[in-house]
Amino acid sequence: MKNNFEVLEKALSGELKYDTSTLLQYATDASAYREVPLAVALPKTKTDIVTLINFAKENNLSLIPRAAGTSLAGQVVGNGIVVDISKYWGKIIEINTENHWVKVEPGVILDELNMALKTYGLFFGPETSTSNRCMMAGMVGNNSCGSHSLIYGSTRDHLISLKMILDDGIEYEFGDLTRAEFEAKCELNSKEGKIYRFFMDVLSKGNNRTEIIENSPDPTIKRRNTGYALDLLVTDTFFGSDSQTFNLSKLIAGSEGTLGIITEIKLNCVQLPPKEKAVVAVHLKERNQTFKANLIALKFNPSAVEMMDNVILNCTKGNIEQQKNRFFVQGDPGAILIVEFYRETKEEIEIAAKAMETELMATDMGYHFPIIWGLETGKVWALRKAGLGVLSNVEGDAKPVSLVEDTAVAVDKLPEYMEEFAQIMAKYHLDCVYHAHIGTGELHLRPVLNLKDPKDVELFRTIGLEVAHLVKKYRGSLSGEHGDGRLRGEFIPVMVGEKVY
Ligand SMILES: Cc1cc2nc3c(=O)[nH]c(=O)nc-3n(C[C@H](O)[C@H](O)[C@H](O)COP(=O)(O)OP(=O)(O)OC[C@H]3O[C@@H](n4cnc5c(N)ncnc54)[C@H](O)[C@@H]3O)c2cc1C
């Protein structure tokens, strides 16, 4: 293969690396997986990407598209050629301030995009805790979202269209098509025509549509990243709704680099939030109270509801960086709910916060409700976002692991679901950390396991499977934002059913 790589290297205007040091750097992402790739390519042009595709086909190798490599489920770890677009694909192509959209190359970093948009009073709605490094193709690949998914949804919701090079080496654009345009595509004698004919064939049959919908997460769940988003090609298109269009880019969002290499992305932008913002840090005595307290908080139209449990809060105590961000924490709460309000005036926020506090107190939930205003809210969010980082520093070999850290169920089912989840943890005598996006039914649940111990490695899979069945029972999504990757890929048939799979 080395000889072949030498030939490939010469054919690229970008770079190809296959020295041990580079390969080791690319053997991991942010997951528990490690596999050394055969080579790492840094393509500079579309021709380079086509050359890589042809080379992979000739040599029966896989290509692994990679942006910043912050995936948590092993999406960018594999034994093929890693195609890293982070170096040469970072240009913002066009900002349209009138119609609020932006066209970017795949390697634009989210924070940099938002800095450019801020000048025009705009920003990209979905955010991740990795916003200072994650890139737009990575966000599309994983259909990422963050603390404000309650109001901004996920990346898919803001994706207008994209360009992607498929395995025939041709770049296609996927965006809104009218029925007439869709039918015209079906007539094409090309890969594109074949793709649209496939969807025409599958989605025009009523029994297929029913099977897809019945095996998909509850439609009220905004965070839905398990498998390909086939259900949305039914519910959001002329195949199964009043919609006049069909947009295949909605399925490419969340496809985790399995369909082609994205070369350009057109995204919707939103206006900067209203002037006034504040968070109420609802202190709860017991962690289990948060699931019902969340339902009360949601009645008051917050922009976000997030959770930190006592394990995370305790970890931040000994962390020098985080100590200053704990200024609002009183006592040793079992959990804190961070309820954020965006409003036009301070008075509106005060009214909402007071009404929420009154209702929580009436049900004996919460003992301290500080309101944190304006820029100070940044510290609260910094504490909340520190979650995963501080957990990784837990002493000893047993660590809170990413395995079932991404489940989402309908918020009203969360109390019941979490009761059953806790029973699974109790059955295996496991501690578990709970944090993050409770307002949208997603909690990052991290059982504490020692992956150096073969017994816990076995348990890792057992827990994964049992929780997959539990999520299915509640019609939830096994992945709400992090994607399936190698971690959850094997459970997709459980979630979507064998036929749809
Ligand atoms: C500490 C920490 C906190 C996190 N917090 C969040 C969070 O709040 N919300 C959230 O949603 N996620 C979160 N994540 C997960 C991760 O940061 C996001 O999924 C992020 O959007 C991935 O971006 P990336 O640039 O790192 O992409 P990568 O990890 O490089 O890739 C992501 C996927 O996109 C595919 N891809 C990349 N480029 C292309 C391309 N050009 N063409 C086709 N496919 C491509 C890859 O193959 C892969 O499947 C977190 C991760 C960490 C480590």
The ligand as an SDF file (V2000), in Angstrom:
LIG
                    3D

 53 58  0  0  0  0  0  0  0  0999 V2000
  -16.5170   18.1840   25.3670 C   0  0  0  0  0  0  0  0  0  0  0  0
  -17.5080   17.9660   24.2670 C   0  0  0  0  0  0  0  0  0  0  0  0
  -18.7240   18.6160   24.3180 C   0  0  0  0  0  0  0  0  0  0  0  0
  -19.6570   18.4350   23.2850 C   0  0  0  0  0  0  0  0  0  0  0  0
  -20.8320   19.1080   23.3470 N   0  0  0  0  0  0  0  0  0  0  0  0
  -21.7340   18.9550   22.3620 C   0  0  0  0  0  0  0  0  0  0  0  0
  -22.9700   19.6790   22.3960 C   0  0  0  0  0  0  0  0  0  0  0  0
  -23.2230   20.5070   23.2630 O   0  0  0  0  0  0  0  0  0  0  0  0
  -23.8570   19.4450   21.4070 N   0  0  0  0  0  0  0  0  0  0  0  0
  -23.5910   18.5790   20.3870 C   0  0  0  0  0  0  0  0  0  0  0  0
  -24.4460   18.4090   19.5160 O   0  0  0  0  0  0  0  0  0  0  0  0
  -22.4220   17.9140   20.3180 N   0  0  0  0  0  0  0  0  0  0  0  0
  -21.4890   18.0780   21.2580 C   0  0  0  0  0  0  0  0  0  0  0  0
  -20.3010   17.4070   21.1840 N   0  0  0  0  0  0  0  0  0  0  0  0
  -20.0200   16.5410   20.0170 C   0  0  0  0  0  0  0  0  0  0  0  0
  -19.3060   17.2750   18.8510 C   0  0  0  0  0  0  0  0  0  0  0  0
  -18.5520   18.3650   19.3340 O   0  0  0  0  0  0  0  0  0  0  0  0
  -20.2950   17.7730   17.7850 C   0  0  0  0  0  0  0  0  0  0  0  0
  -20.9500   16.6850   17.1900 O   0  0  0  0  0  0  0  0  0  0  0  0
  -19.6200   18.6220   16.6840 C   0  0  0  0  0  0  0  0  0  0  0  0
  -20.5770   19.3070   15.9330 O   0  0  0  0  0  0  0  0  0  0  0  0
  -18.7540   17.7990   15.7520 C   0  0  0  0  0  0  0  0  0  0  0  0
  -18.0320   18.6960   14.9320 O   0  0  0  0  0  0  0  0  0  0  0  0
  -16.5740   18.3530   14.4080 P   0  0  0  0  0  0  0  0  0  0  0  0
  -16.1540   19.4840   13.5540 O   0  0  0  0  0  0  0  0  0  0  0  0
  -15.6880   17.9770   15.5080 O   0  0  0  0  0  0  0  0  0  0  0  0
  -16.9010   17.1000   13.4830 O   0  0  0  0  0  0  0  0  0  0  0  0
  -16.2020   15.6710   13.3820 P   0  0  0  0  0  0  0  0  0  0  0  0
  -16.2150   15.0000   14.6960 O   0  0  0  0  0  0  0  0  0  0  0  0
  -14.9060   15.7840   12.6910 O   0  0  0  0  0  0  0  0  0  0  0  0
  -17.2330   14.9650   12.4030 O   0  0  0  0  0  0  0  0  0  0  0  0
  -18.5770   14.7980   12.7420 C   0  0  0  0  0  0  0  0  0  0  0  0
  -19.2890   13.9580   11.6820 C   0  0  0  0  0  0  0  0  0  0  0  0
  -19.3840   14.7110   10.4800 O   0  0  0  0  0  0  0  0  0  0  0  0
  -18.7960   13.9930    9.4000 C   0  0  0  0  0  0  0  0  0  0  0  0
  -18.1350   14.9580    8.5130 N   0  0  0  0  0  0  0  0  0  0  0  0
  -17.1850   15.8620    8.8330 C   0  0  0  0  0  0  0  0  0  0  0  0
  -16.8250   16.5580    7.7420 N   0  0  0  0  0  0  0  0  0  0  0  0
  -17.5510   16.0800    6.7060 C   0  0  0  0  0  0  0  0  0  0  0  0
  -17.6280   16.3760    5.3070 C   0  0  0  0  0  0  0  0  0  0  0  0
  -16.8960   17.3320    4.7500 N   0  0  0  0  0  0  0  0  0  0  0  0
  -18.4880   15.6630    4.5510 N   0  0  0  0  0  0  0  0  0  0  0  0
  -19.2690   14.6930    5.0900 C   0  0  0  0  0  0  0  0  0  0  0  0
  -19.2460   14.3770    6.4000 N   0  0  0  0  0  0  0  0  0  0  0  0
  -18.3960   15.0660    7.1960 C   0  0  0  0  0  0  0  0  0  0  0  0
  -17.8050   13.0390   10.0540 C   0  0  0  0  0  0  0  0  0  0  0  0
  -17.5550   11.9070    9.2410 O   0  0  0  0  0  0  0  0  0  0  0  0
  -18.5370   12.6850   11.3300 C   0  0  0  0  0  0  0  0  0  0  0  0
  -19.4500   11.6410   11.1050 O   0  0  0  0  0  0  0  0  0  0  0  0
  -19.3540   17.5680   22.1960 C   0  0  0  0  0  0  0  0  0  0  0  0
  -18.1120   16.9250   22.1500 C   0  0  0  0  0  0  0  0  0  0  0  0
  -17.2070   17.1190   23.1680 C   0  0  0  0  0  0  0  0  0  0  0  0
  -15.8810   16.4310   23.0630 C   0  0  0  0  0  0  0  0  0  0  0  0
  1  2  1  0
  2  3  1  0
  2 52  2  0
  3  4  2  0
  4  5  1  0
  4 50  1  0
  5  6  2  0
  6  7  1  0
  6 13  1  0
  7  8  2  0
  7  9  1  0
  9 10  1  0
 10 11  2  0
 10 12  1  0
 12 13  2  0
 13 14  1  0
 14 15  1  0
 14 50  1  0
 15 16  1  0
 16 17  1  0
 16 18  1  0
 18 19  1  0
 18 20  1  0
 20 21  1  0
 20 22  1  0
 22 23  1  0
 23 24  1  0
 24 25  2  0
 24 26  1  0
 24 27  1  0
 27 28  1  0
 28 29  2  0
 28 30  1  0
 28 31  1  0
 31 32  1  0
 32 33  1  0
 33 34  1  0
 33 48  1  0
 34 35  1  0
 35 36  1  0
 35 46  1  0
 36 37  1  0
 36 45  1  0
 37 38  2  0
 38 39  1  0
 39 40  1  0
 39 45  2  0
 40 41  1  0
 40 42  2  0
 42 43  1  0
 43 44  2  0
 44 45  1  0
 46 47  1  0
 46 48  1  0
 48 49  1  0
 50 51  2  0
 51 52  1  0
 52 53  1  0
M  END
$$$$
